[in-house]
Amino acid sequence: MIEFAALTYGVLASFVLSSAGRNRAAKRPHPPVLRHIGYVLCGMSAGTCAILTGVAVNHLLH
């Protein structure tokens, strides 16, 4: 299950970054859906970072 989630996250992140780069090169505004997906991926990354940091600190303390 983790493999599927990691693959999906990677494909979405690649799509968002390549689309944003293409839009920037063409000097077009980003569609709202692209921005929302980017914010969701950013939030997921920050949340995962916070959870893993908490697990590491908990492991070090016990």
N, C-alpha and C positions, 0 to 999 in steps of 0.2 A: 504494500500500500504506500509506503514511503517513496518507493521508486516512482510510482505513478504521479504522486504529488510533486516530486522534484522535477520530473520531466515536464509536467504541465507548467510549473512555475518557470522553468527555463525557457520553454517555448513562448510563453506570454511575455516574459522579460525581453527576449530577443525581438519579438514582434513590436513591442512598444518602443524599444530603443531604435530599431531600424526605421520605424515609421516616423518617429520624432526627428531623426537625422535627415530623412528624406524631405520632410516638411520644412525643416530649417534651411536646407540647401535650396529648396524651391521658394523660400520666403512666403510660405503659406501658413495660416494659423492652424494650430492643432485642433482636431475635432474634440468635442467635449467627452465623448466616450473614451478616447485615447488618454486624455488627461485623468479621467476617473480610474481607469484601469491602472495607470501609472501610480496614482496615489494609493490604491489598494495594495499594489505590489510593494510599495515603499513601506506602508504600514505593516504588512506581513513580515517584511525583513526586519523592521525595528522590533516588532513583537517577538519574533523568533530570537533575535539577539538578546532581548531582555530576559526571556525565559531561559535560554542557555546560560547566560551570565548568572542568573539566580541558581540554577542547578550546579554550576561550577563552584560558586561561593558556598552553597550548602554542603557540597561534597568536601570542600576544604575545611569547613568548620567541624565536621563530624568525623 
